[in-house]
Amino acid sequence: MTFTSENILLLMSILIFCSILISKVGYRFGLPSLLLFLVAGMIFGTDGLGLQFNNVGQAQFLGMVALCIILFTGGMETRFKEIKPVLGPGLVLSTLGVILTTVFTGLFIFMLSEWKSFPFSLPLVTCFLLAATMSSTDSASVFNLLGQKKQNLKNNLKPLLELESGSNDPMAYILTIILIQMAAAFGEAGTGAAGTTAIVLQALKTLALQFSIGAASGFLMGCGSVWLLNRINLKNAPLYAILLMSIVFFSFTVTTKLQGNGYLAVYLAGIVIGNHRLVNRKDIFAFFDGLTWLMQVVMFITLGLLVNPHEMMKVAPAALLIGIFMIIVARPLSVFLSLIPFRKISFASKSFISWVGLRGAVPIIFATYPVVEGTPGSDIIFNVVFFITILSLVIQGSSISFVSRLLKLDLPQEEGSTEIGFEVPEEAGKLVEVTITRETLSKGNTLKDLKMPEGMLVMMIKRDGKFIVPNGSRVLKDGDKLLVIYDNDTPA
């Protein structure tokens, strides 16, 4: 079966529907939902039910669109007050950590490729290119898994991991593009010492432009978006989110045209926007949360359709060696070396950061760039990256909770207000959801017996799916959920 304009909507609806059902079953076994979306695409693909999809360019474009939304949403949900204490180590991991991972992995791949029994042989630059595509932790996977497993961690590890995964994609992208250019240049005949120097200088120039223009563009677009959204006074509330979505794509494309890094720009713009007061904030966040899920599902299914498992299995033994090396050597070594200046970060925390080196859709998307550019060995790169992504999601993705407990870094999930589903402006106070237990009722079974601290007020009681307006004499029961508001200055 092939994709046509007549059946594409039917096929995609069936794919998404089946993938979500598969993810629900897999969640019970502790498997990451994004892995299952990937597998669903493979099941329906060429070696499965026979859907033919081999347009790498279209897959790359879809991945680019999805990554813009994912990074922007991740940036919006990043609270600056939470990442401020971990800003230093987060930025070091997202830059130096990515470079070190590329160097260690690239050298290992080159050593393997020099071995006569190894299934493929690649030039040194191509080995580093393969490593660069996998050098960043995947933002979609990290954001999704920490949220899906309701993971709460000690030592500010959650904001640190989210900051790293959201900000290290630009560095991996830059390295990938530079190494593709270097592979093409070194492949040309007559490249001497002068030519090599010119290539290196051009690479450094590209690196400087990508970061400086990307950062400046992201900050300006973020500030401009806040100003516009709070003053435009649209009559229809949903249009605010749609307007913001157009700004995201505008920011990415304009930054890219200016030779900056568009992914860095949209991530920084998201951080700036998410940390300011916004009109219709709740609706905007809800829109992007749903859109992010849709992009993740479609992106992972599409990438699953793109791969041919029988081709991937040809490089499976080699990819397995490279993947294990990345998990147990390259990633930990990069993390521990990068975090040497930060002595307050414990050994257990560094070990956990090393383990959460998740690969996902981003490495696969980056692996499509050599394919589109026709880089020699690009087919090997794509299949190796795809195999290692599956390996990472299976081994690391399914064991995050276990490893956090093993290292004694896990914390109980804080209760939020999502179940009652009510919000107030941030400047008005903070909402929390408190569940009444038998221990709570031992001191009295009415609201006045709870003796709430000054500055706190119970706004609503939820019992058996029904809402009750509270008063001091209201009798509480085990399992009741209280929606509590308190001043920003009141201790939680």
GIPEVEN-V874567 format. One record per residue. N is the residue number from 0. RES is the residue in three letters. PHI is phi in whole degrees, 0 to 359 (NA if undefined). OMEGA is omega as a letter, one per 40 degrees, with the letter a starting at -180 (none if undefined). NEAR is the number of other C-alpha atoms within 12 Angstrom. Layout:
((N,RES,PHI,OMEGA,NEAR) (N,RES,PHI,OMEGA,NEAR))
This chain:
((0,MET,NA,i,16) (1,THR,242,i,19) (2,PHE,280,i,20) (3,THR,228,i,14) (4,SER,294,a,10) (5,GLU,280,a,10) (6,ASN,247,a,14) (7,ILE,296,i,17) (8,LEU,293,i,13) (9,LEU,298,a,14) (10,LEU,295,a,28) (11,MET,294,i,27) (12,SER,296,i,17) (13,ILE,294,i,19) (14,LEU,299,a,35) (15,ILE,295,a,30) (16,PHE,299,a,21) (17,CYS,293,a,24) (18,SER,296,i,36) (19,ILE,294,i,31) (20,LEU,295,i,18) (21,ILE,297,a,27) (22,SER,295,i,27) (23,LYS,294,i,21) (24,VAL,292,a,17) (25,GLY,294,a,22) (26,TYR,299,i,23) (27,ARG,296,i,15) (28,PHE,261,i,16) (29,GLY,79,a,26) (30,LEU,272,i,33) (31,PRO,297,a,42) (32,SER,297,a,40) (33,LEU,294,i,49) (34,LEU,298,a,47) (35,LEU,290,i,38) (36,PHE,296,i,44) (37,LEU,297,i,44) (38,VAL,296,i,40) (39,ALA,300,i,39) (40,GLY,298,i,42) (41,MET,293,i,34) (42,ILE,297,a,29) (43,PHE,276,a,34) (44,GLY,281,a,31) (45,THR,304,a,24) (46,ASP,273,i,25) (47,GLY,251,a,21) (48,LEU,276,i,18) (49,GLY,98,i,18) (50,LEU,287,a,30) (51,GLN,265,i,26) (52,PHE,215,a,29) (53,ASN,225,i,23) (54,ASN,271,a,20) (55,VAL,295,a,30) (56,GLY,298,i,24) (57,GLN,295,i,20) (58,ALA,296,i,34) (59,GLN,295,i,31) (60,PHE,297,i,21) (61,LEU,299,i,28) (62,GLY,296,i,36) (63,MET,298,i,34) (64,VAL,297,a,33) (65,ALA,297,a,38) (66,LEU,294,i,49) (67,CYS,301,a,45) (68,ILE,294,a,44) (69,ILE,297,a,45) (70,LEU,292,i,52) (71,PHE,296,i,47) (72,THR,296,i,44) (73,GLY,300,i,44) (74,GLY,294,i,44) (75,MET,298,a,39) (76,GLU,275,i,36) (77,THR,272,i,35) (78,ARG,275,a,26) (79,PHE,298,i,24) (80,LYS,294,i,16) (81,GLU,276,a,22) (82,ILE,273,a,29) (83,LYS,304,i,18) (84,PRO,294,a,22) (85,VAL,245,a,28) (86,LEU,298,a,26) (87,GLY,300,i,22) (88,PRO,298,i,36) (89,GLY,296,a,36) (90,LEU,290,i,30) (91,VAL,295,i,30) (92,LEU,297,a,46) (93,SER,280,i,39) (94,THR,241,a,36) (95,LEU,298,i,32) (96,GLY,300,i,40) (97,VAL,293,i,47) (98,ILE,297,a,38) (99,LEU,296,i,35) (100,THR,299,i,47) (101,THR,297,a,39) (102,VAL,295,a,31) (103,PHE,297,a,34) (104,THR,292,i,40) (105,GLY,298,i,35) (106,LEU,296,i,29) (107,PHE,296,i,30) (108,ILE,297,i,41) (109,PHE,295,i,29) (110,MET,298,i,23) (111,LEU,295,a,26) (112,SER,291,i,24) (113,GLU,279,i,18) (114,TRP,283,a,15) (115,LYS,298,a,11) (116,SER,278,a,12) (117,PHE,287,a,21) (118,PRO,291,i,21) (119,PHE,214,i,28) (120,SER,231,a,24) (121,LEU,233,i,31) (122,PRO,297,a,28) (123,LEU,302,a,28) (124,VAL,298,i,32) (125,THR,291,i,42) (126,CYS,298,i,39) (127,PHE,293,i,37) (128,LEU,297,i,50) (129,LEU,301,i,55) (130,ALA,294,a,47) (131,ALA,296,a,47) (132,THR,298,a,53) (133,MET,254,a,55) (134,SER,281,a,53) (135,SER,257,i,52) (136,THR,284,a,51) (137,ASP,276,a,47) (138,SER,297,a,45) (139,ALA,300,a,49) (140,SER,292,a,51) (141,VAL,294,i,45) (142,PHE,303,a,41) (143,ASN,293,a,35) (144,LEU,290,i,36) (145,LEU,295,i,33) (146,GLY,281,a,25) (147,GLN,297,a,27) (148,LYS,271,a,28) (149,LYS,48,a,21) (150,GLN,282,i,31) (151,ASN,240,a,27) (152,LEU,230,i,32) (153,LYS,284,i,25) (154,ASN,59,i,27) (155,ASN,57,a,30) (156,LEU,289,a,35) (157,LYS,297,i,37) (158,PRO,297,i,36) (159,LEU,295,a,41) (160,LEU,293,i,49) (161,GLU,291,i,49) (162,LEU,296,a,45) (163,GLU,299,a,47) (164,SER,293,i,48) (165,GLY,282,a,49) (166,SER,253,a,51) (167,ASN,266,i,43) (168,ASP,299,i,50) (169,PRO,302,i,48) (170,MET,296,i,44) (171,ALA,296,i,48) (172,TYR,296,a,48) (173,ILE,299,i,40) (174,LEU,298,a,45) (175,THR,298,a,44) (176,ILE,295,a,36) (177,ILE,297,a,33) (178,LEU,289,i,41) (179,ILE,296,i,38) (180,GLN,296,i,29) (181,MET,293,i,34) (182,ALA,298,i,35) (183,ALA,292,a,25) (184,ALA,291,i,25) (185,PHE,290,i,27) (186,GLY,284,i,22) (187,GLU,282,a,13) (188,ALA,292,i,10) (189,GLY,84,i,11) (190,THR,281,a,17) (191,GLY,259,a,14) (192,ALA,297,a,11) (193,ALA,295,i,12) (194,GLY,295,i,18) (195,THR,296,i,21) (196,THR,299,i,16) (197,ALA,296,i,18) (198,ILE,296,a,24) (199,VAL,295,i,21) (200,LEU,296,i,16) (201,GLN,296,i,20) (202,ALA,296,i,25) (203,LEU,295,i,20) (204,LYS,297,i,19) (205,THR,300,i,30) (206,LEU,299,a,28) (207,ALA,296,a,21) (208,LEU,295,a,25) (209,GLN,302,a,34) (210,PHE,286,a,35) (211,SER,293,a,23) (212,ILE,291,i,31) (213,GLY,298,a,39) (214,ALA,294,a,34) (215,ALA,296,a,27) (216,SER,296,i,40) (217,GLY,299,a,42) (218,PHE,294,a,28) (219,LEU,294,i,25) (220,MET,295,i,38) (221,GLY,295,i,38) (222,CYS,295,i,26) (223,GLY,295,i,24) (224,SER,294,i,36) (225,VAL,299,a,31) (226,TRP,300,a,20) (227,LEU,292,a,20) (228,LEU,298,a,30) (229,ASN,276,a,20) (230,ARG,235,a,16) (231,ILE,286,i,19) (232,ASN,54,i,16) (233,LEU,283,a,17) (234,LYS,280,a,11) (235,ASN,251,a,14) (236,ALA,302,a,21) (237,PRO,300,a,21) (238,LEU,291,i,20) (239,TYR,298,a,32) (240,ALA,294,i,30) (241,ILE,293,i,22) (242,LEU,299,a,24) (243,LEU,294,i,42) (244,MET,299,i,32) (245,SER,295,i,21) (246,ILE,293,i,34) (247,VAL,301,a,42) (248,PHE,291,i,30) (249,PHE,297,i,26) (250,SER,299,a,40) (251,PHE,297,a,41) (252,THR,291,a,26) (253,VAL,295,i,23) (254,THR,298,i,33) (255,THR,296,i,29) (256,LYS,298,i,17) (257,LEU,274,i,21) (258,GLN,70,i,26) (259,GLY,263,a,33) (260,ASN,267,a,41) (261,GLY,293,a,46) (262,TYR,294,i,50) (263,LEU,297,a,49) (264,ALA,298,a,46) (265,VAL,290,i,54) (266,TYR,293,i,47) (267,LEU,293,i,43) (268,ALA,299,i,47) (269,GLY,298,i,48) (270,ILE,297,a,39) (271,VAL,298,a,35) (272,ILE,293,a,41) (273,GLY,293,a,34) (274,ASN,258,i,25) (275,HIS,237,i,27) (276,ARG,291,a,24) (277,LEU,229,i,32) (278,VAL,290,i,32) (279,ASN,54,a,27) (280,ARG,302,a,29) (281,LYS,298,a,26) (282,ASP,295,i,22) (283,ILE,296,a,30) (284,PHE,294,i,31) (285,ALA,296,i,23) (286,PHE,299,a,25) (287,PHE,288,i,36) (288,ASP,296,i,27) (289,GLY,294,a,18) (290,LEU,295,i,27) (291,THR,297,i,31) (292,TRP,298,i,30) (293,LEU,298,a,29) (294,MET,297,i,31) (295,GLN,297,a,44) (296,VAL,298,a,42) (297,VAL,296,a,35) (298,MET,295,a,43) (299,PHE,292,i,45) (300,ILE,296,a,42) (301,THR,298,i,43) (302,LEU,293,i,52) (303,GLY,295,i,45) (304,LEU,293,a,38) (305,LEU,290,a,40) (306,VAL,279,i,44) (307,ASN,253,a,32) (308,PRO,307,a,29) (309,HIS,293,i,16) (310,GLU,286,i,20) (311,MET,297,a,29) (312,MET,292,i,22) (313,LYS,295,i,20) (314,VAL,256,a,29) (315,ALA,303,i,30) (316,PRO,301,i,22) (317,ALA,294,a,31) (318,ALA,296,i,38) (319,LEU,297,i,27) (320,LEU,299,a,26) (321,ILE,295,a,40) (322,GLY,297,i,39) (323,ILE,296,i,28) (324,PHE,299,i,27) (325,MET,297,a,45) (326,ILE,290,a,38) (327,ILE,257,a,26) (328,VAL,235,a,25) (329,ALA,297,a,36) (330,ARG,296,i,43) (331,PRO,300,a,33) (332,LEU,297,i,32) (333,SER,295,a,36) (334,VAL,294,a,45) (335,PHE,293,i,32) (336,LEU,291,a,26) (337,SER,295,a,31) (338,LEU,264,i,31) (339,ILE,304,a,21) (340,PRO,293,a,14) (341,PHE,259,a,22) (342,ARG,288,a,14) (343,LYS,285,i,16) (344,ILE,282,a,27) (345,SER,290,i,21) (346,PHE,299,i,21) (347,ALA,297,i,25) (348,SER,295,i,35) (349,LYS,296,i,36) (350,SER,295,i,30) (351,PHE,291,i,39) (352,ILE,301,i,47) (353,SER,298,a,36) (354,TRP,288,a,39) (355,VAL,274,i,45) (356,GLY,263,a,50) (357,LEU,291,i,48) (358,ARG,259,a,43) (359,GLY,202,a,52) (360,ALA,291,a,51) (361,VAL,300,i,50) (362,PRO,302,i,48) (363,ILE,293,i,50) (364,ILE,298,i,46) (365,PHE,297,i,48) (366,ALA,289,i,50) (367,THR,283,a,46) (368,TYR,298,i,40) (369,PRO,298,i,37) (370,VAL,295,i,28) (371,VAL,297,a,25) (372,GLU,279,i,23) (373,GLY,73,i,20) (374,THR,294,i,32) (375,PRO,304,a,26) (376,GLY,87,a,30) (377,SER,294,i,31) (378,ASP,294,i,31) (379,ILE,294,i,33) (380,ILE,303,a,46) (381,PHE,298,a,42) (382,ASN,291,i,38) (383,VAL,295,i,42) (384,VAL,298,a,43) (385,PHE,297,i,47) (386,PHE,297,a,43) (387,ILE,293,i,44) (388,THR,299,i,48) (389,ILE,298,i,41) (390,LEU,301,a,31) (391,SER,295,a,42) (392,LEU,294,i,40) (393,VAL,289,a,29) (394,ILE,283,a,29) (395,GLN,279,a,38) (396,GLY,296,a,41) (397,SER,273,a,34) (398,SER,238,a,27) (399,ILE,301,a,40) (400,SER,297,a,32) (401,PHE,298,a,21) (402,VAL,294,i,25) (403,SER,296,i,33) (404,ARG,290,i,20) (405,LEU,298,a,15) (406,LEU,271,i,22) (407,LYS,58,i,21) (408,LEU,246,a,28) (409,ASP,277,i,28) (410,LEU,227,i,20) (411,PRO,296,a,16) (412,GLN,293,i,17) (413,GLU,292,i,17) (414,GLU,283,a,22) (415,GLY,238,a,22) (416,SER,256,a,25) (417,THR,291,a,17) (418,GLU,290,i,22) (419,ILE,285,i,28) (420,GLY,75,i,17) (421,PHE,231,a,22) (422,GLU,226,i,27) (423,VAL,231,i,23) (424,PRO,303,a,19) (425,GLU,301,a,20) (426,GLU,289,a,17) (427,ALA,277,a,15) (428,GLY,145,a,21) (429,LYS,234,i,28) (430,LEU,257,i,33) (431,VAL,225,i,31) (432,GLU,248,a,32) (433,VAL,245,i,31) (434,THR,262,i,27) (435,ILE,283,i,28) (436,THR,241,i,19) (437,ARG,299,i,15) (438,GLU,296,i,14) (439,THR,297,a,21) (440,LEU,288,i,22) (441,SER,295,i,15) (442,LYS,265,a,16) (443,GLY,140,a,22) (444,ASN,248,i,23) (445,THR,239,a,25) (446,LEU,299,a,29) (447,LYS,292,i,20) (448,ASP,285,a,19) (449,LEU,290,i,28) (450,LYS,53,i,18) (451,MET,296,i,21) (452,PRO,300,i,18) (453,GLU,299,a,15) (454,GLY,97,i,19) (455,MET,249,a,24) (456,LEU,216,i,29) (457,VAL,277,a,32) (458,MET,267,a,29) (459,MET,203,i,29) (460,ILE,241,i,33) (461,LYS,246,a,30) (462,ARG,222,i,23) (463,ASP,54,i,13) (464,GLY,82,a,12) (465,LYS,248,a,14) (466,PHE,257,a,18) (467,ILE,235,i,21) (468,VAL,284,a,18) (469,PRO,279,i,24) (470,ASN,211,a,18) (471,GLY,300,a,19) (472,SER,266,a,14) (473,ARG,297,i,21) (474,VAL,278,a,22) (475,LEU,263,i,32) (476,LYS,232,i,24) (477,ASP,300,a,22) (478,GLY,98,i,20) (479,ASP,299,i,31) (480,LYS,246,a,32) (481,LEU,256,i,39) (482,LEU,267,a,35) (483,VAL,247,i,33) (484,ILE,249,i,34) (485,TYR,217,a,26) (486,ASP,299,i,22) (487,ASN,298,a,17) (488,ASP,271,a,15) (489,THR,277,i,16) (490,PRO,298,a,14) (491,ALA,286,none,21))
